Amino acid sequence: RHLSRIGDCALDLLGARVIPHAEDIGARRDRHEQARSDEVARGRRYVYSASSPAGTTLNVVFITGTAGAGKSLLTASLLSWYHEKSQNAIAVNLDPGVVALPYEPDVDVRTMIDYQEIMQKYSLGPNGALIFASDLIASKLPELQDEIDSSNADFVIIDTPGQIELFA
């Protein structure tokens, strides 16, 4: 629930709507709105799309999955792919407990939240500290939003924690 709440809040801040992720980005932009809704209803992969105050579109890809599933590696690969295609993309790390990443996050929750300090200060284990940290992340959403907005990115890839407790 915690991560869902974070995601929902982030989407509310972005003013996002769900659209399908097509193979060709240009084709996705040209699709009719009803076709987009039909594809989402059929269970295709999707990205979130939002309009910024300047009226430009921001595409947000949330990478979710269980611990060890390869979310960070997928984030690194997507970021590299977008850059190879000369797209303005950034990576956002929402996992305060990760030690090493295969990419350099442009926005990193670890700069705002000290996971180890939460474990020590509140005598929590790793999963309890992550759940506690998710509530702190929710309180930092305006700061995260400002960092994302200041990047002027067209694509935002959000790497999430893999602890299933956060989705319950």
Sine and cosine of phi, psi and omega as CSV:
sin_phi,cos_phi,sin_psi,cos_psi,sin_omega,cos_omega
0.00,0.00,-0.57,0.82,-0.05,-1.00
-0.89,0.46,-0.75,0.66,-0.03,-1.00
-0.93,0.37,-0.62,0.78,0.05,-1.00
-0.86,0.51,-0.68,0.73,0.00,-1.00
-0.89,0.45,-0.65,0.76,0.04,-1.00
-0.88,0.47,-0.75,0.67,0.00,-1.00
-0.87,0.49,-0.70,0.71,0.00,-1.00
-0.89,0.45,-0.67,0.74,0.02,-1.00
-0.90,0.44,-0.68,0.73,0.00,-1.00
-0.88,0.47,-0.64,0.77,0.01,-1.00
-0.93,0.37,-0.61,0.79,0.05,-1.00
-0.89,0.46,-0.67,0.74,0.03,-1.00
-0.89,0.45,-0.60,0.80,-0.02,-1.00
-0.99,0.14,-0.25,0.97,-0.08,-1.00
0.92,0.40,0.62,0.78,-0.18,-0.98
-0.98,0.20,0.38,-0.92,0.18,-0.98
-0.71,-0.70,0.45,-0.89,-0.05,-1.00
-1.00,0.06,0.76,-0.65,0.11,-0.99
-0.71,-0.70,0.47,-0.88,-0.02,-1.00
-0.95,0.32,0.45,-0.89,0.05,-1.00
-0.99,-0.13,0.96,-0.28,-0.01,-1.00
-1.00,0.02,0.29,-0.96,0.02,-1.00
-0.88,0.47,-0.68,0.74,-0.05,-1.00
-0.97,-0.24,0.89,-0.46,-0.05,-1.00
-0.86,0.50,-0.65,0.76,0.03,-1.00
-0.89,0.45,-0.64,0.77,0.02,-1.00
-0.91,0.41,-0.61,0.79,0.01,-1.00
-0.88,0.48,-0.63,0.78,-0.01,-1.00
-0.92,0.40,-0.49,0.87,-0.07,-1.00
-1.00,0.02,-0.15,0.99,-0.06,-1.00
-0.92,0.39,0.48,-0.88,0.07,-1.00
-0.97,0.26,0.54,-0.84,-0.07,-1.00
-0.85,0.52,-0.62,0.78,0.00,-1.00
-0.91,0.42,-0.63,0.78,0.03,-1.00
-0.89,0.46,-0.60,0.80,0.04,-1.00
-0.89,0.45,-0.72,0.69,0.00,-1.00
-0.89,0.46,-0.63,0.77,0.01,-1.00
-0.89,0.46,-0.67,0.74,-0.02,-1.00
-0.92,0.39,-0.64,0.77,0.04,-1.00
-0.90,0.44,-0.67,0.74,0.01,-1.00
-0.88,0.47,-0.50,0.86,0.02,-1.00
-0.99,0.14,0.00,1.00,0.09,-1.00
1.00,0.06,0.35,0.94,0.04,-1.00
-0.95,0.32,0.32,-0.95,0.06,-1.00
-0.90,0.44,0.44,-0.90,-0.05,-1.00
-0.56,-0.83,0.29,-0.96,0.17,-0.99
-0.84,-0.55,0.32,-0.95,0.10,-0.99
-1.00,-0.07,0.63,-0.78,0.01,-1.00
-0.81,-0.59,0.68,-0.74,-0.02,-1.00
-0.65,-0.76,0.42,-0.91,0.09,-1.00
-0.98,-0.19,0.72,-0.69,0.04,-1.00
-0.99,0.14,0.19,-0.98,0.05,-1.00
-0.84,0.54,-0.47,0.88,0.01,-1.00
-0.98,0.18,-0.11,0.99,0.02,-1.00
1.00,-0.02,0.06,1.00,0.03,-1.00
-1.00,0.06,0.39,-0.92,-0.02,-1.00
-1.00,-0.04,0.69,-0.72,0.05,-1.00
-0.88,-0.48,0.85,-0.53,0.01,-1.00
-0.99,-0.16,0.80,-0.60,-0.07,-1.00
-0.89,-0.46,0.83,-0.55,0.02,-1.00
-0.94,-0.34,0.91,-0.43,0.07,-1.00
-1.00,-0.03,0.83,-0.56,0.05,-1.00
-0.98,-0.17,0.91,-0.41,-0.01,-1.00
-0.82,-0.58,0.36,-0.93,0.02,-1.00
0.33,-0.95,0.10,-1.00,-0.03,-1.00
-0.97,0.26,0.23,-0.97,0.02,-1.00
-0.85,0.52,0.74,-0.67,0.04,-1.00
0.99,0.14,0.09,1.00,-0.05,-1.00
-0.97,0.23,-0.26,0.96,0.01,-1.00
0.97,-0.23,0.40,0.92,-0.02,-1.00
-0.88,0.48,-0.71,0.70,-0.02,-1.00
-0.93,0.38,-0.61,0.79,0.05,-1.00
-0.91,0.41,-0.66,0.75,0.07,-1.00
-0.89,0.45,-0.66,0.75,0.05,-1.00
-0.86,0.52,-0.73,0.69,0.02,-1.00
-0.88,0.48,-0.68,0.74,-0.01,-1.00
-0.92,0.40,-0.69,0.72,0.03,-1.00
-0.89,0.45,-0.68,0.73,0.01,-1.00
-0.87,0.49,-0.71,0.70,0.03,-1.00
-0.88,0.48,-0.69,0.73,-0.02,-1.00
-0.89,0.45,-0.72,0.70,0.03,-1.00
-0.87,0.49,-0.67,0.74,0.01,-1.00
-0.91,0.41,-0.62,0.78,0.06,-1.00
-0.88,0.47,-0.51,0.86,0.02,-1.00
-1.00,0.03,0.21,0.98,0.01,-1.00
0.85,0.53,0.61,0.80,0.06,-1.00
-0.99,-0.17,0.57,-0.82,0.03,-1.00
-1.00,0.09,0.99,-0.16,-0.05,-1.00
-0.80,-0.60,0.55,-0.84,0.08,-1.00
-0.78,-0.63,0.34,-0.94,0.06,-1.00
-0.92,-0.40,0.67,-0.74,0.03,-1.00
-0.87,-0.49,0.83,-0.55,0.07,-1.00
-0.99,-0.12,0.88,-0.47,0.05,-1.00
-0.97,-0.26,0.20,0.98,0.01,-1.00
-0.98,-0.20,0.97,-0.23,-0.04,-1.00
-0.95,0.30,-0.25,0.97,-0.06,-1.00
-0.99,-0.13,-0.04,1.00,-0.04,-1.00
-0.95,0.31,0.66,-0.75,-0.03,-1.00
-1.00,-0.01,-0.72,0.69,-0.04,-1.00
-0.70,-0.71,0.58,-0.82,0.02,-1.00
-0.82,-0.57,0.53,-0.85,0.04,-1.00
-0.99,0.12,0.24,0.97,0.03,-1.00
-0.54,-0.84,0.29,-0.96,0.06,-1.00
-0.99,-0.14,0.95,-0.32,-0.04,-1.00
-0.93,0.37,0.65,-0.76,0.07,-1.00
-0.98,0.18,-0.52,0.85,0.09,-1.00
-0.77,-0.63,0.81,-0.59,-0.12,-0.99
-0.73,-0.68,0.88,-0.48,-0.01,-1.00
-0.90,0.43,-0.36,0.93,0.02,-1.00
-0.91,0.42,-0.35,0.94,0.06,-1.00
-0.98,0.22,-0.24,0.97,-0.03,-1.00
-0.95,-0.31,-0.43,0.90,-0.12,-0.99
-0.74,-0.67,0.79,-0.62,0.02,-1.00
-0.99,-0.17,0.99,-0.17,-0.06,-1.00
-0.86,0.51,-0.71,0.71,-0.01,-1.00
-0.89,0.45,-0.64,0.77,0.02,-1.00
-0.90,0.43,-0.62,0.79,0.04,-1.00
-0.89,0.46,-0.69,0.72,0.01,-1.00
-0.87,0.49,-0.71,0.71,-0.05,-1.00
-0.96,0.29,-0.74,0.68,-0.10,-0.99
-0.90,0.43,-0.62,0.79,-0.08,-1.00
-0.95,-0.31,0.15,0.99,0.01,-1.00
0.78,0.62,0.77,0.63,-0.02,-1.00
-0.95,-0.33,0.47,-0.88,0.14,-0.99
-0.99,0.16,0.00,-1.00,-0.06,-1.00
-0.85,0.52,-0.71,0.70,-0.03,-1.00
-0.94,0.33,-0.65,0.76,0.05,-1.00
-0.88,0.47,-0.66,0.75,0.02,-1.00
-0.91,0.41,-0.59,0.81,0.02,-1.00
-0.93,0.37,-0.64,0.77,0.06,-1.00
-0.90,0.43,-0.69,0.72,0.05,-1.00
-0.87,0.49,-0.69,0.73,-0.01,-1.00
-0.89,0.45,-0.54,0.84,-0.01,-1.00
-0.90,0.43,-0.57,0.82,0.09,-1.00
-0.92,0.39,-0.62,0.78,0.05,-1.00
-0.91,0.41,-0.62,0.79,0.04,-1.00
-0.87,0.50,-0.67,0.74,0.02,-1.00
-0.85,0.52,-0.57,0.82,0.02,-1.00
-0.97,0.26,-0.26,0.96,-0.02,-1.00
-0.98,-0.18,0.10,1.00,-0.06,-1.00
-0.82,0.57,-0.65,0.76,0.04,-1.00
-0.87,0.50,-0.62,0.78,0.03,-1.00
-0.92,0.39,-0.68,0.73,0.04,-1.00
-0.88,0.48,-0.69,0.73,0.00,-1.00
-0.88,0.48,-0.68,0.74,0.02,-1.00
-0.88,0.48,-0.67,0.74,0.02,-1.00
-0.90,0.43,-0.67,0.75,0.02,-1.00
-0.91,0.42,-0.72,0.69,-0.01,-1.00
-0.88,0.48,-0.63,0.77,-0.05,-1.00
-0.93,0.36,-0.28,0.96,0.01,-1.00
-0.97,0.24,-0.35,0.94,-0.06,-1.00
0.82,0.57,0.55,0.83,-0.03,-1.00
-0.98,0.22,0.49,-0.87,0.13,-0.99
-1.00,0.02,-0.46,0.89,-0.02,-1.00
-0.76,-0.65,0.73,-0.68,0.05,-1.00
-0.85,-0.52,0.86,-0.52,0.02,-1.00
-0.97,-0.25,0.88,-0.47,-0.08,-1.00
-0.96,-0.28,0.90,-0.43,0.01,-1.00
-1.00,-0.04,0.87,-0.50,-0.09,-1.00
-0.96,-0.27,0.31,-0.95,0.09,-1.00
-0.92,0.40,0.39,-0.92,-0.04,-1.00
-0.98,-0.20,0.04,1.00,-0.03,-1.00
-0.95,0.30,0.86,-0.50,-0.07,-1.00
-0.90,0.44,-0.40,0.91,0.02,-1.00
-0.84,0.54,-0.48,0.88,-0.04,-1.00
-0.96,0.29,-0.29,0.96,-0.04,-1.00
-0.99,-0.17,-0.11,0.99,-0.07,-1.00
-0.98,0.22,0.00,0.00,0.00,0.00
